[in-house]
């Protein structure tokens, strides 16, 4: 198949490009490099079935030739990014989804939306099944990201119903692994970087919030299986293994062998306002429909992630393009 991956130079997007190429497909990665990096796809530059296009998906998209699949992963998922660029975050979820859905209609392409566990907000149902409608503050600082994804889901289903477009929706839970940005601002790169540099691990507030961490290769497997399935409605993809952020900090010290201490801090900005207190996916649907569940245990995934960070902390980092 000939496949377009928006956000293809990003963390998950670049790993997905690798998988699609390994499966024999032709891949076009599109990215404006606001949060992505060409470093993530540099190893693909000479691949005969790979092409990179520098483009902002909120602008009109034109591609010559047929297109079988569009995987819409373009997004600003880190609190650092959506607090700094709230309007751009909303535009990617709204205009970016609109532009890519329109392209899918023109090309008669299958469309997969990468949504997020954040559509559930700070959940009052635990764990979160796909049938839960969520608890989101639409006017809070996180609302720009949460609502952009909720809107993207609504628009995707509208195109499915109004135009007969074949669609898929993945609700992605916390994912980690190589190629995460060092300045991402989320808990995994924060802790890894601090542990490797011998700095204190900064745990926000009291560390009692819970998260469920899924290694990137497992996430890509889930996305690929969803792509090949017939499931139109959203599917949770993530790890059902829940732990507190404080427990995760201790696990990071154990795996990394770091002697860093753990300190508790309250962020000066609004990074934790409306932050979900708990997060764990109900993946019974993914097990039933896709035959999928995570395979990489946390210790192994962290070891691989730490090794990648060790290598890249020693290198000067390219800053993402501003836009």
TORKOL-4160 file (C-alpha; in steps of 0.2 Angstrom, whole numbers, padded with zeros to 4 digits, m for minus):
323
<pt num="1" X="0000" Y="0000" Z="0000"/>
<pt num="2" X="0005" Y="0018" Z="m0002"/>
<pt num="3" X="0003" Y="0026" Z="0015"/>
<pt num="4" X="0004" Y="0044" Z="0022"/>
<pt num="5" X="0010" Y="0046" Z="0040"/>
<pt num="6" X="0007" Y="0064" Z="0047"/>
<pt num="7" X="0018" Y="0067" Z="0061"/>
<pt num="8" X="0030" Y="0055" Z="0053"/>
<pt num="9" X="0046" Y="0063" Z="0060"/>
<pt num="10" X="0039" Y="0062" Z="0078"/>
<pt num="11" X="0041" Y="0049" Z="0092"/>
<pt num="12" X="0028" Y="0036" Z="0088"/>
<pt num="13" X="0026" Y="0041" Z="0070"/>
<pt num="14" X="0044" Y="0038" Z="0065"/>
<pt num="15" X="0043" Y="0020" Z="0073"/>
<pt num="16" X="0027" Y="0017" Z="0063"/>
<pt num="17" X="0036" Y="0022" Z="0047"/>
<pt num="18" X="0049" Y="0009" Z="0051"/>
<pt num="19" X="0036" Y="m0004" Z="0054"/>
<pt num="20" X="0026" Y="0000" Z="0038"/>
<pt num="21" X="0042" Y="m0001" Z="0027"/>
<pt num="22" X="0047" Y="m0017" Z="0035"/>
<pt num="23" X="0030" Y="m0024" Z="0030"/>
<pt num="24" X="0033" Y="m0019" Z="0012"/>
<pt num="25" X="0023" Y="m0003" Z="0010"/>
<pt num="26" X="0028" Y="0013" Z="0002"/>
<pt num="27" X="0028" Y="0027" Z="0015"/>
<pt num="28" X="0026" Y="0046" Z="0014"/>
<pt num="29" X="0030" Y="0055" Z="0031"/>
<pt num="30" X="0023" Y="0072" Z="0033"/>
<pt num="31" X="0029" Y="0084" Z="0047"/>
<pt num="32" X="0032" Y="0102" Z="0050"/>
<pt num="33" X="0045" Y="0098" Z="0063"/>
<pt num="34" X="0037" Y="0108" Z="0077"/>
<pt num="35" X="0039" Y="0094" Z="0089"/>
<pt num="36" X="0046" Y="0080" Z="0077"/>
<pt num="37" X="0064" Y="0079" Z="0071"/>
<pt num="38" X="0073" Y="0073" Z="0055"/>
<pt num="39" X="0085" Y="0064" Z="0066"/>
<pt num="40" X="0071" Y="0051" Z="0069"/>
<pt num="41" X="0070" Y="0047" Z="0051"/>
<pt num="42" X="0088" Y="0050" Z="0045"/>
<pt num="43" X="0091" Y="0032" Z="0044"/>
<pt num="44" X="0076" Y="0031" Z="0031"/>
<pt num="45" X="0083" Y="0045" Z="0019"/>
<pt num="46" X="0090" Y="0033" Z="0006"/>
<pt num="47" X="0076" Y="0020" Z="0007"/>
<pt num="48" X="0068" Y="0018" Z="m0010"/>
<pt num="49" X="0050" Y="0017" Z="m0003"/>
<pt num="50" X="0051" Y="0032" Z="0009"/>
<pt num="51" X="0049" Y="0050" Z="0006"/>
<pt num="52" X="0048" Y="0065" Z="0018"/>
<pt num="53" X="0038" Y="0080" Z="0015"/>
<pt num="54" X="0040" Y="0096" Z="0026"/>
<pt num="55" X="0022" Y="0102" Z="0028"/>
<pt num="56" X="0010" Y="0109" Z="0041"/>
<pt num="57" X="m0006" Y="0098" Z="0040"/>
<pt num="58" X="m0017" Y="0113" Z="0045"/>
<pt num="59" X="m0013" Y="0120" Z="0027"/>
<pt num="60" X="m0020" Y="0112" Z="0011"/>
<pt num="61" X="m0013" Y="0096" Z="0007"/>
<pt num="62" X="m0009" Y="0090" Z="m0011"/>
<pt num="63" X="m0001" Y="0074" Z="m0015"/>
<pt num="64" X="0001" Y="0067" Z="m0033"/>
<pt num="65" X="m0004" Y="0049" Z="m0036"/>
<pt num="66" X="m0015" Y="0036" Z="m0027"/>
<pt num="67" X="m0015" Y="0034" Z="m0008"/>
<pt num="68" X="m0022" Y="0019" Z="0001"/>
<pt num="69" X="m0020" Y="0024" Z="0019"/>
<pt num="70" X="m0018" Y="0040" Z="0029"/>
<pt num="71" X="m0012" Y="0038" Z="0047"/>
<pt num="72" X="m0015" Y="0055" Z="0056"/>
<pt num="73" X="m0003" Y="0056" Z="0070"/>
<pt num="74" X="0002" Y="0074" Z="0069"/>
<pt num="75" X="m0001" Y="0082" Z="0086"/>
<pt num="76" X="0007" Y="0092" Z="0101"/>
<pt num="77" X="0005" Y="0079" Z="0115"/>
<pt num="78" X="0017" Y="0086" Z="0128"/>
<pt num="79" X="0011" Y="0098" Z="0141"/>
<pt num="80" X="0026" Y="0108" Z="0137"/>
<pt num="81" X="0020" Y="0110" Z="0119"/>
<pt num="82" X="0002" Y="0113" Z="0122"/>
<pt num="83" X="0004" Y="0125" Z="0136"/>
<pt num="84" X="0016" Y="0135" Z="0125"/>
<pt num="85" X="0006" Y="0133" Z="0109"/>
<pt num="86" X="m0012" Y="0131" Z="0114"/>
<pt num="87" X="m0019" Y="0138" Z="0097"/>
<pt num="88" X="m0008" Y="0128" Z="0086"/>
<pt num="89" X="m0013" Y="0112" Z="0097"/>
<pt num="90" X="m0031" Y="0116" Z="0093"/>
<pt num="91" X="m0028" Y="0119" Z="0075"/>
<pt num="92" X="m0019" Y="0103" Z="0072"/>
<pt num="93" X="m0033" Y="0093" Z="0080"/>
<pt num="94" X="m0047" Y="0103" Z="0071"/>
<pt num="95" X="m0040" Y="0109" Z="0054"/>
<pt num="96" X="m0027" Y="0096" Z="0053"/>
<pt num="97" X="m0040" Y="0082" Z="0055"/>
<pt num="98" X="m0051" Y="0091" Z="0043"/>
<pt num="99" X="m0038" Y="0093" Z="0029"/>
<pt num="100" X="m0032" Y="0075" Z="0031"/>
<pt num="101" X="m0050" Y="0068" Z="0031"/>
<pt num="102" X="m0053" Y="0078" Z="0015"/>
<pt num="103" X="m0038" Y="0070" Z="0007"/>
<pt num="104" X="m0044" Y="0053" Z="0012"/>
<pt num="105" X="m0061" Y="0056" Z="0004"/>
<pt num="106" X="m0052" Y="0062" Z="m0013"/>
<pt num="107" X="m0040" Y="0048" Z="m0013"/>
<pt num="108" X="m0053" Y="0035" Z="m0006"/>
<pt num="109" X="m0040" Y="0030" Z="0007"/>
<pt num="110" X="m0043" Y="0021" Z="0023"/>
<pt num="111" X="m0041" Y="0034" Z="0038"/>
<pt num="112" X="m0033" Y="0030" Z="0055"/>
<pt num="113" X="m0034" Y="0044" Z="0068"/>
<pt num="114" X="m0022" Y="0043" Z="0083"/>
<pt num="115" X="m0032" Y="0049" Z="0097"/>
<pt num="116" X="m0028" Y="0049" Z="0115"/>
<pt num="117" X="m0032" Y="0043" Z="0133"/>
<pt num="118" X="m0034" Y="0061" Z="0137"/>
<pt num="119" X="m0052" Y="0061" Z="0129"/>
<pt num="120" X="m0056" Y="0053" Z="0146"/>
<pt num="121" X="m0050" Y="0068" Z="0155"/>
<pt num="122" X="m0048" Y="0065" Z="0174"/>
<pt num="123" X="m0059" Y="0050" Z="0174"/>
<pt num="124" X="m0073" Y="0045" Z="0186"/>
<pt num="125" X="m0073" Y="0027" Z="0179"/>
<pt num="126" X="m0058" Y="0016" Z="0182"/>
<pt num="127" X="m0051" Y="0008" Z="0172"/>
<pt num="128" X="m0057" Y="0017" Z="0156"/>
<pt num="129" X="m0067" Y="0007" Z="0143"/>
<pt num="130" X="m0070" Y="0014" Z="0126"/>
<pt num="131" X="m0089" Y="0017" Z="0131"/>
<pt num="132" X="m0084" Y="0030" Z="0144"/>
<pt num="133" X="m0087" Y="0048" Z="0138"/>
<pt num="134" X="m0075" Y="0056" Z="0149"/>
<pt num="135" X="m0073" Y="0070" Z="0162"/>
<pt num="136" X="m0064" Y="0085" Z="0153"/>
<pt num="137" X="m0063" Y="0103" Z="0158"/>
<pt num="138" X="m0065" Y="0112" Z="0141"/>
<pt num="139" X="m0059" Y="0129" Z="0147"/>
<pt num="140" X="m0044" Y="0123" Z="0157"/>
<pt num="141" X="m0026" Y="0124" Z="0151"/>
<pt num="142" X="m0026" Y="0105" Z="0146"/>
<pt num="143" X="m0043" Y="0107" Z="0137"/>
<pt num="144" X="m0034" Y="0113" Z="0121"/>
<pt num="145" X="m0026" Y="0096" Z="0119"/>
<pt num="146" X="m0041" Y="0085" Z="0126"/>
<pt num="147" X="m0054" Y="0094" Z="0116"/>
<pt num="148" X="m0044" Y="0094" Z="0100"/>
<pt num="149" X="m0043" Y="0075" Z="0101"/>
<pt num="150" X="m0062" Y="0074" Z="0106"/>
<pt num="151" X="m0066" Y="0085" Z="0091"/>
<pt num="152" X="m0055" Y="0075" Z="0080"/>
<pt num="153" X="m0064" Y="0059" Z="0085"/>
<pt num="154" X="m0081" Y="0067" Z="0081"/>
<pt num="155" X="m0075" Y="0073" Z="0064"/>
<pt num="156" X="m0068" Y="0056" Z="0060"/>
<pt num="157" X="m0085" Y="0048" Z="0064"/>
<pt num="158" X="m0094" Y="0062" Z="0054"/>
<pt num="159" X="m0084" Y="0058" Z="0039"/>
<pt num="160" X="m0087" Y="0040" Z="0041"/>
<pt num="161" X="m0106" Y="0042" Z="0042"/>
<pt num="162" X="m0108" Y="0056" Z="0029"/>
<pt num="163" X="m0095" Y="0050" Z="0016"/>
<pt num="164" X="m0094" Y="0032" Z="0019"/>
<pt num="165" X="m0076" Y="0034" Z="0023"/>
<pt num="166" X="m0067" Y="0019" Z="0030"/>
<pt num="167" X="m0060" Y="0025" Z="0047"/>
<pt num="168" X="m0051" Y="0018" Z="0063"/>
<pt num="169" X="m0048" Y="0027" Z="0079"/>
<pt num="170" X="m0034" Y="0022" Z="0092"/>
<pt num="171" X="m0035" Y="0030" Z="0109"/>
<pt num="172" X="m0016" Y="0029" Z="0114"/>
<pt num="173" X="m0011" Y="0028" Z="0132"/>
<pt num="174" X="0006" Y="0033" Z="0139"/>
<pt num="175" X="0019" Y="0027" Z="0127"/>
<pt num="176" X="0038" Y="0028" Z="0130"/>
<pt num="177" X="0054" Y="0022" Z="0121"/>
<pt num="178" X="0068" Y="0028" Z="0110"/>
<pt num="179" X="0066" Y="0044" Z="0100"/>
<pt num="180" X="0056" Y="0053" Z="0114"/>
<pt num="181" X="0062" Y="0071" Z="0115"/>
<pt num="182" X="0075" Y="0075" Z="0129"/>
<pt num="183" X="0065" Y="0091" Z="0133"/>
<pt num="184" X="0048" Y="0083" Z="0131"/>
<pt num="185" X="0043" Y="0087" Z="0148"/>
<pt num="186" X="0033" Y="0071" Z="0151"/>
<pt num="187" X="0038" Y="0059" Z="0165"/>
<pt num="188" X="0048" Y="0046" Z="0156"/>
<pt num="189" X="0061" Y="0058" Z="0148"/>
<pt num="190" X="0061" Y="0069" Z="0163"/>
<pt num="191" X="0066" Y="0054" Z="0175"/>
<pt num="192" X="0078" Y="0046" Z="0163"/>
<pt num="193" X="0087" Y="0062" Z="0159"/>
<pt num="194" X="0088" Y="0066" Z="0178"/>
<pt num="195" X="0094" Y="0049" Z="0183"/>
<pt num="196" X="0108" Y="0048" Z="0170"/>
<pt num="197" X="0114" Y="0066" Z="0175"/>
<pt num="198" X="0114" Y="0062" Z="0193"/>
<pt num="199" X="0101" Y="0075" Z="0196"/>
<pt num="200" X="0086" Y="0073" Z="0208"/>
<pt num="201" X="0071" Y="0065" Z="0201"/>
<pt num="202" X="0057" Y="0078" Z="0202"/>
<pt num="203" X="0040" Y="0071" Z="0206"/>
<pt num="204" X="0026" Y="0083" Z="0204"/>
<pt num="205" X="0015" Y="0086" Z="0220"/>
<pt num="206" X="0015" Y="0070" Z="0231"/>
<pt num="207" X="0017" Y="0057" Z="0216"/>
<pt num="208" X="0001" Y="0048" Z="0219"/>
<pt num="209" X="m0006" Y="0050" Z="0202"/>
<pt num="210" X="m0006" Y="0034" Z="0192"/>
<pt num="211" X="0000" Y="0030" Z="0174"/>
<pt num="212" X="0001" Y="0015" Z="0163"/>
<pt num="213" X="0017" Y="0014" Z="0152"/>
<pt num="214" X="0017" Y="0005" Z="0136"/>
<pt num="215" X="0033" Y="0002" Z="0126"/>
<pt num="216" X="0033" Y="0010" Z="0108"/>
<pt num="217" X="0035" Y="m0007" Z="0099"/>
<pt num="218" X="0020" Y="m0014" Z="0107"/>
<pt num="219" X="0010" Y="0002" Z="0103"/>
<pt num="220" X="0016" Y="0001" Z="0084"/>
<pt num="221" X="0010" Y="m0017" Z="0084"/>
<pt num="222" X="m0007" Y="m0012" Z="0091"/>
<pt num="223" X="m0009" Y="0002" Z="0078"/>
<pt num="224" X="m0004" Y="m0009" Z="0064"/>
<pt num="225" X="m0017" Y="m0022" Z="0069"/>
<pt num="226" X="m0030" Y="m0009" Z="0071"/>
<pt num="227" X="m0026" Y="m0003" Z="0053"/>
<pt num="228" X="m0029" Y="m0020" Z="0046"/>
<pt num="229" X="m0045" Y="m0024" Z="0056"/>
<pt num="230" X="m0063" Y="m0019" Z="0052"/>
<pt num="231" X="m0066" Y="m0010" Z="0068"/>
<pt num="232" X="m0073" Y="0007" Z="0065"/>
<pt num="233" X="m0076" Y="0013" Z="0083"/>
<pt num="234" X="m0062" Y="0018" Z="0095"/>
<pt num="235" X="m0050" Y="0005" Z="0103"/>
<pt num="236" X="m0039" Y="0008" Z="0118"/>
<pt num="237" X="m0021" Y="0004" Z="0116"/>
<pt num="238" X="m0010" Y="0004" Z="0131"/>
<pt num="239" X="m0003" Y="m0005" Z="0146"/>
<pt num="240" X="m0015" Y="m0011" Z="0159"/>
<pt num="241" X="m0001" Y="m0011" Z="0172"/>
<pt num="242" X="m0004" Y="0004" Z="0183"/>
<pt num="243" X="0008" Y="0012" Z="0195"/>
<pt num="244" X="0010" Y="0028" Z="0204"/>
<pt num="245" X="0022" Y="0041" Z="0198"/>
<pt num="246" X="0032" Y="0039" Z="0214"/>
<pt num="247" X="0033" Y="0020" Z="0211"/>
<pt num="248" X="0039" Y="0023" Z="0193"/>
<pt num="249" X="0052" Y="0035" Z="0200"/>
<pt num="250" X="0059" Y="0021" Z="0211"/>
<pt num="251" X="0058" Y="0009" Z="0196"/>
<pt num="252" X="0068" Y="0021" Z="0186"/>
<pt num="253" X="0082" Y="0022" Z="0199"/>
<pt num="254" X="0082" Y="0003" Z="0201"/>
<pt num="255" X="0084" Y="0000" Z="0182"/>
<pt num="256" X="0096" Y="0014" Z="0178"/>
<pt num="257" X="0107" Y="0011" Z="0194"/>
<pt num="258" X="0107" Y="0030" Z="0197"/>
<pt num="259" X="0110" Y="0036" Z="0215"/>
<pt num="260" X="0099" Y="0051" Z="0212"/>
<pt num="261" X="0087" Y="0056" Z="0226"/>
<pt num="262" X="0068" Y="0059" Z="0224"/>
<pt num="263" X="0061" Y="0076" Z="0227"/>
<pt num="264" X="0043" Y="0082" Z="0227"/>
<pt num="265" X="0040" Y="0099" Z="0218"/>
<pt num="266" X="0024" Y="0109" Z="0213"/>
<pt num="267" X="0026" Y="0116" Z="0195"/>
<pt num="268" X="0026" Y="0135" Z="0194"/>
<pt num="269" X="0016" Y="0134" Z="0178"/>
<pt num="270" X="m0001" Y="0125" Z="0175"/>
<pt num="271" X="0007" Y="0109" Z="0170"/>
<pt num="272" X="m0003" Y="0098" Z="0182"/>
<pt num="273" X="m0020" Y="0108" Z="0182"/>
<pt num="274" X="m0034" Y="0096" Z="0178"/>
<pt num="275" X="m0020" Y="0082" Z="0177"/>
<pt num="276" X="m0028" Y="0065" Z="0177"/>
<pt num="277" X="m0027" Y="0057" Z="0195"/>
<pt num="278" X="m0028" Y="0040" Z="0188"/>
<pt num="279" X="m0025" Y="0032" Z="0171"/>
<pt num="280" X="m0027" Y="0014" Z="0166"/>
<pt num="281" X="m0034" Y="0007" Z="0150"/>
<pt num="282" X="m0047" Y="m0007" Z="0149"/>
<pt num="283" X="m0040" Y="m0016" Z="0134"/>
<pt num="284" X="m0052" Y="m0030" Z="0133"/>
<pt num="285" X="m0058" Y="m0024" Z="0117"/>
<pt num="286" X="m0041" Y="m0023" Z="0109"/>
<pt num="287" X="m0038" Y="m0041" Z="0116"/>
<pt num="288" X="m0054" Y="m0047" Z="0108"/>
<pt num="289" X="m0054" Y="m0038" Z="0091"/>
<pt num="290" X="m0036" Y="m0036" Z="0088"/>
<pt num="291" X="m0029" Y="m0051" Z="0098"/>
<pt num="292" X="m0017" Y="m0038" Z="0105"/>
<pt num="293" X="m0009" Y="m0034" Z="0122"/>
<pt num="294" X="0008" Y="m0027" Z="0127"/>
<pt num="295" X="0022" Y="m0039" Z="0127"/>
<pt num="296" X="0037" Y="m0029" Z="0133"/>
<pt num="297" X="0039" Y="m0029" Z="0152"/>
<pt num="298" X="0043" Y="m0012" Z="0160"/>
<pt num="299" X="0060" Y="m0016" Z="0165"/>
<pt num="300" X="0066" Y="m0021" Z="0148"/>
<pt num="301" X="0057" Y="m0006" Z="0140"/>
<pt num="302" X="0066" Y="0006" Z="0152"/>
<pt num="303" X="0083" Y="m0003" Z="0149"/>
<pt num="304" X="0081" Y="0000" Z="0130"/>
<pt num="305" X="0075" Y="0018" Z="0133"/>
<pt num="306" X="0089" Y="0022" Z="0145"/>
<pt num="307" X="0102" Y="0015" Z="0133"/>
<pt num="308" X="0095" Y="0027" Z="0119"/>
<pt num="309" X="0095" Y="0042" Z="0130"/>
<pt num="310" X="0113" Y="0038" Z="0136"/>
<pt num="311" X="0119" Y="0039" Z="0118"/>
<pt num="312" X="0109" Y="0054" Z="0114"/>
<pt num="313" X="0113" Y="0064" Z="0129"/>
<pt num="314" X="0131" Y="0064" Z="0123"/>
<pt num="315" X="0126" Y="0072" Z="0107"/>
<pt num="316" X="0121" Y="0090" Z="0103"/>
<pt num="317" X="0102" Y="0090" Z="0101"/>
<pt num="318" X="0094" Y="0099" Z="0086"/>
<pt num="319" X="0080" Y="0110" Z="0092"/>
<pt num="320" X="0063" Y="0107" Z="0083"/>
<pt num="321" X="0058" Y="0120" Z="0070"/>
<pt num="322" X="0047" Y="0134" Z="0077"/>
<pt num="323" X="0030" Y="0137" Z="0068"/>
